[in-house]
Amino acid sequence: MAVTEKPAGQSRKDRVSGMELAEICKRAKEATAEIGKLGTNEKNEALLAVAEALVANAGEIIAANEKDLENGKKNHMPEGLLDRLMLNEGRIAQIAEGLRQVVSLEDPIGEVLSMKQRPNGLRIGKKRVPIGVVGMIYEARPNVTVDAFGLCFKTGNVVILKGGSDAVHSNIAIVAVIQKALESKNIRKEAVSLIEDTSRETAAAFMKMNDYVDVLIPRGGAGLIKAVVNQATIPVIETGTGNCHIFVDESADFDMAVNIIMNAKTQRIGVCNACESLVIHEKIVDAFMPKLAEALQTKSVEMHMDEKTYGAVEKDGAVKKELIKPAGEEDWGKEYLDYMISVKTVSSVEEAIAHINRYNTGHSEAIVTENYSNAEKFLNEVDASCVYVNASTRFSDGFEFGFGAEIGISTQKLHARGPMGLETLTSTKYIIYGNGQVRP
């Protein structure tokens, strides 16, 4: 399968015209009638075919991805973002497995959520239906291309993808594989479309295609999400950046806390569910911080600490001076996406909750504690889409939650919140059965 060549940065003359963009959106809208009527077996067979095709064409996808990685390195992309961008056979196999998990999940379309009979004999019910056309605007995450397609297709939706320039070659290759697999099952390839033009002008025009697109989901950095929320005339489901905290309570098991923090901070630094901020109870700072700092030092994590934690680590003397720095106000709200972390001391669980609620992004927050009351208080009072007790924030993920994949992690409070699986990509409609009733 030939992969279309597209430079990462396009000249104005190469950009998609308004008519071409409208045609992409129009064809997607036209495809909703066919895609929305597909039965569960038809959808599952197509998803399995796509999963097999992704693995079979892994070599070509990786070759395209290598061009994106090369461009990323030339443009001095941070290590964490390069890791997000990188595809290999293992990651492609995992992406394909995500589609197979979606196949194994129950199809929500057509589910009748309620049915009640009114005094006049009318039976009024509500059932799940597709949303229609879902627009995705996202950055250097080629796995999102597959996840978004899989979840939208399973729920009878059509998806239009607008990826960033960092992953353009990867996205073109992946969508070509998906479309070819769909056509092999006699399904319209417009079930998934890719806007190959990566210019901001085309992105801005796409945000205003409300005649064709029913909902827009941005996924990426704070700047992208803010731009979509501010500019779009299409309804937006806002996904969020991740300034995720872990609070180590005075009763915490130290070994457990160190293990959780190391996983949450260093397993993958460039993901939104990585821990960026620590909150430590002041009663354990002197005993706990040297132990934690020595562990973080093995991964060369730079610690931006308040006065108490800085003093405890500096006094211990076992950690390299270049890895410990005084924290500034800007550190408490920062998503580093790097081998950096902020550390703040507090005097109580109440102060920890207040600090987290002030600086978090509504994503994922955790407490490490052996105190049941403090655990319950943290769960009840922290304002975030995912709140953990004695576990890593890295589990905030559609795959880990059993959704097969996710289209994003919503940090808003309307319709969808947290990892977005199948049900969040449905709407509802009322169905009414009568036997000749007329309104008096």
MOURQUI-V453807 format. One record per residue. N is the residue number from 1. RES is the residue in one small letter. OMEGA is omega in radians with two decimals (NA if undefined). NEAR is the number of other C-alpha atoms within 8 Angstrom. Layout:
# MOURQUI-V453807
n/res/omega/near
N/RES/OMEGA/NEAR
N/RES/OMEGA/NEAR
This chain:
# MOURQUI-V453807
n/res/omega/near
1/m/-3.11/4
2/a/3.10/3
3/v/-3.13/10
4/t/3.10/7
5/e/3.03/5
6/k/3.06/7
7/p/-3.12/5
8/a/3.08/11
9/g/-3.03/7
10/q/3.05/11
11/s/-3.09/6
12/r/-3.09/5
13/k/-3.13/4
14/d/-3.02/7
15/r/3.13/10
16/v/3.10/8
17/s/3.11/7
18/g/3.13/8
19/m/3.14/6
20/e/3.10/8
21/l/3.12/12
22/a/3.14/9
23/e/3.07/8
24/i/-3.11/10
25/c/3.14/12
26/k/3.13/9
27/r/3.08/9
28/a/3.13/17
29/k/3.12/12
30/e/-3.10/7
31/a/-3.06/12
32/t/-3.13/14
33/a/-3.14/7
34/e/-3.08/8
35/i/-3.13/14
36/g/-3.13/11
37/k/-3.12/7
38/l/3.09/9
39/g/-3.11/6
40/t/-3.12/8
41/n/3.12/6
42/e/3.13/8
43/k/-3.12/11
44/n/3.12/10
45/e/3.13/8
46/a/3.13/11
47/l/3.08/12
48/l/3.10/11
49/a/3.11/10
50/v/3.12/13
51/a/3.13/13
52/e/-3.11/9
53/a/3.12/11
54/l/3.13/14
55/v/-3.12/11
56/a/-3.11/7
57/n/-3.09/9
58/a/-3.12/11
59/g/-3.13/8
60/e/3.10/10
61/i/3.13/11
62/i/3.11/12
63/a/3.10/8
64/a/3.14/12
65/n/3.13/14
66/e/3.08/9
67/k/3.10/9
68/d/3.12/15
69/l/3.12/11
70/e/3.10/8
71/n/3.13/10
72/g/3.12/11
73/k/3.10/9
74/k/-3.12/7
75/n/3.08/6
76/h/3.08/6
77/m/3.12/9
78/p/-3.09/7
79/e/-3.12/8
80/g/3.13/12
81/l/3.03/11
82/l/3.11/12
83/d/3.07/9
84/r/-3.06/10
85/l/-2.95/14
86/m/3.02/9
87/l/2.98/10
88/n/-3.08/8
89/e/3.13/10
90/g/-3.13/7
91/r/3.10/8
92/i/3.08/12
93/a/3.11/10
94/q/3.09/8
95/i/3.10/12
96/a/3.11/13
97/e/3.07/9
98/g/3.08/12
99/l/3.12/16
100/r/3.07/12
101/q/3.09/11
102/v/3.09/13
103/v/-3.07/11
104/s/-3.11/6
105/l/3.13/8
106/e/3.11/5
107/d/-3.10/8
108/p/-3.05/10
109/i/-3.13/11
110/g/3.14/7
111/e/3.09/7
112/v/-3.04/9
113/l/3.13/8
114/s/3.06/7
115/m/-3.11/9
116/k/3.12/7
117/q/3.13/8
118/r/3.14/8
119/p/-3.14/5
120/n/3.10/5
121/g/3.09/9
122/l/3.02/12
123/r/-3.03/11
124/i/-3.12/12
125/g/3.12/12
126/k/3.11/12
127/k/-3.12/14
128/r/3.11/14
129/v/3.06/12
130/p/3.03/13
131/i/-3.13/11
132/g/3.11/12
133/v/3.12/15
134/v/3.06/15
135/g/3.10/13
136/m/2.99/14
137/i/-3.00/13
138/y/-3.04/13
139/e/-2.90/12
140/a/3.12/13
141/r/-3.09/10
142/p/3.08/11
143/n/3.12/7
144/v/3.13/9
145/t/-3.12/12
146/v/-3.13/11
147/d/-3.12/14
148/a/3.10/12
149/f/-3.04/10
150/g/-3.11/11
151/l/3.13/15
152/c/-3.10/14
153/f/-3.14/13
154/k/-3.13/14
155/t/3.06/15
156/g/3.13/15
157/n/2.99/17
158/v/-3.10/17
159/v/3.00/16
160/i/-3.05/14
161/l/3.07/12
162/k/-3.14/13
163/g/3.13/16
164/g/-3.11/11
165/s/-3.09/11
166/d/-3.07/11
167/a/-2.98/15
168/v/-3.13/14
169/h/3.12/15
170/s/-3.10/13
171/n/3.12/12
172/i/-3.13/12
173/a/-3.10/13
174/i/-3.12/12
175/v/3.09/12
176/a/3.11/9
177/v/-3.13/13
178/i/-3.09/12
179/q/3.13/11
180/k/3.11/9
181/a/3.11/12
182/l/-3.14/14
183/e/3.08/10
184/s/3.09/7
185/k/3.12/7
186/n/3.09/6
187/i/-3.10/9
188/r/-3.14/10
189/k/-3.14/10
190/e/2.98/10
191/a/3.02/14
192/v/3.11/14
193/s/3.09/12
194/l/2.99/11
195/i/-3.01/11
196/e/3.10/8
197/d/-3.08/9
198/t/-3.09/15
199/s/3.10/10
200/r/3.14/6
201/e/3.13/6
202/t/3.08/14
203/a/3.14/11
204/a/3.11/10
205/a/3.13/9
206/f/-3.12/8
207/m/-3.09/13
208/k/-3.13/10
209/m/-3.06/12
210/n/3.02/9
211/d/-3.04/4
212/y/-3.03/10
213/v/-3.04/14
214/d/3.12/12
215/v/-3.13/12
216/l/3.14/14
217/i/3.06/12
218/p/3.11/14
219/r/-3.11/13
220/g/-3.10/11
221/g/-3.08/9
222/a/-3.13/8
223/g/3.12/6
224/l/-3.08/11
225/i/3.12/14
226/k/3.14/8
227/a/-3.13/8
228/v/-3.14/11
229/v/-3.07/9
230/n/-2.99/6
231/q/-2.97/9
232/a/2.95/11
233/t/3.07/8
234/i/3.05/12
235/p/-3.05/8
236/v/2.91/11
237/i/-2.99/11
238/e/2.97/11
239/t/-2.96/13
240/g/2.98/15
241/t/-3.01/11
242/g/2.89/14
243/n/-3.02/16
244/c/-3.11/16
245/h/2.88/14
246/i/3.09/13
247/f/3.08/12
248/v/-3.07/13
249/d/-3.10/11
250/e/-3.13/10
251/s/-3.03/7
252/a/2.94/11
253/d/-3.02/9
254/f/-3.12/7
255/d/3.10/6
256/m/-3.11/10
257/a/3.14/12
258/v/-3.13/11
259/n/3.14/8
260/i/-3.11/11
261/i/3.13/11
262/m/3.11/11
263/n/-3.06/10
264/a/-3.11/14
265/k/-2.88/13
266/t/-3.12/10
267/q/2.99/7
268/r/-3.01/10
269/i/-2.99/11
270/g/-3.09/12
271/v/-3.02/9
272/c/3.14/9
273/n/3.03/14
274/a/3.09/16
275/c/3.11/15
276/e/-3.02/16
277/s/3.06/13
278/l/3.03/13
279/v/-3.02/13
280/i/3.07/14
281/h/-3.02/15
282/e/-3.11/10
283/k/-3.10/7
284/i/-3.05/10
285/v/-3.05/13
286/d/-3.11/10
287/a/-3.01/7
288/f/-2.98/9
289/m/3.08/12
290/p/3.12/12
291/k/3.13/9
292/l/-3.09/9
293/a/3.11/10
294/e/3.09/10
295/a/3.14/10
296/l/3.12/10
297/q/-3.14/12
298/t/3.09/7
299/k/3.13/8
300/s/3.11/8
301/v/3.11/11
302/e/-3.06/12
303/m/3.10/11
304/h/-2.88/14
305/m/3.01/14
306/d/-2.98/12
307/e/-3.08/7
308/k/-3.13/10
309/t/3.10/14
310/y/-3.13/12
311/g/-3.13/8
312/a/-3.12/12
313/v/-3.13/15
314/e/-3.13/11
315/k/3.13/6
316/d/3.05/8
317/g/-3.09/7
318/a/-3.08/8
319/v/-3.14/12
320/k/-3.09/8
321/k/-3.08/6
322/e/3.14/6
323/l/3.12/11
324/i/-3.08/14
325/k/3.04/10
326/p/3.13/9
327/a/3.00/11
328/g/-3.13/8
329/e/-3.10/6
330/e/-3.11/7
331/d/-3.02/9
332/w/-3.11/9
333/g/-2.96/9
334/k/2.97/8
335/e/-3.01/8
336/y/-3.01/8
337/l/-3.06/13
338/d/3.10/9
339/y/3.13/12
340/m/3.12/11
341/i/3.07/14
342/s/-3.11/13
343/v/-3.07/14
344/k/3.06/11
345/t/3.10/12
346/v/-3.08/11
347/s/-3.08/9
348/s/3.07/7
349/v/3.12/11
350/e/3.12/6
351/e/3.10/9
352/a/-3.13/12
353/i/-3.14/11
354/a/3.12/8
355/h/-3.12/8
356/i/-3.13/10
357/n/3.10/9
358/r/-2.96/6
359/y/-3.07/9
360/n/3.14/13
361/t/3.10/11
362/g/-3.04/11
363/h/-3.05/18
364/s/-3.13/16
365/e/-3.07/13
366/a/3.00/14
367/i/2.99/14
368/v/-3.01/15
369/t/2.98/15
370/e/-3.10/8
371/n/-3.06/7
372/y/-3.10/7
373/s/3.12/6
374/n/3.11/9
375/a/-3.12/12
376/e/3.11/8
377/k/3.12/8
378/f/3.14/11
379/l/-3.05/10
380/n/-2.95/6
381/e/3.10/7
382/v/-3.08/11
383/d/-3.14/6
384/a/-3.11/12
385/s/3.12/11
386/c/3.14/9
387/v/-3.00/10
388/y/2.92/12
389/v/3.06/10
390/n/3.07/11
391/a/-3.11/9
392/s/3.06/11
393/t/-3.13/14
394/r/3.12/10
395/f/3.09/8
396/s/-2.98/12
397/d/-3.11/12
398/g/3.13/13
399/f/-3.11/10
400/e/3.13/9
401/f/3.13/10
402/g/3.13/7
403/f/-3.09/13
404/g/3.12/15
405/a/3.05/15
406/e/3.07/15
407/i/3.13/11
408/g/3.06/8
409/i/-3.08/13
410/s/3.09/15
411/t/3.06/14
412/q/-3.07/10
413/k/3.13/6
414/l/3.03/5
415/h/-3.07/5
416/a/3.07/10
417/r/-3.09/12
418/g/3.12/11
419/p/-3.04/13
420/m/3.10/15
421/g/-3.01/13
422/l/-3.02/13
423/e/-3.13/7
424/t/3.11/9
425/l/3.07/13
426/t/2.95/13
427/s/3.08/9
428/t/2.96/9
429/k/3.10/8
430/y/3.05/8
431/i/-3.01/8
432/i/3.10/8
433/y/3.08/7
434/g/3.06/8
435/n/3.07/6
436/g/-3.11/4
437/q/2.98/8
438/v/-3.06/4
439/r/-3.12/3
440/p/NA/2
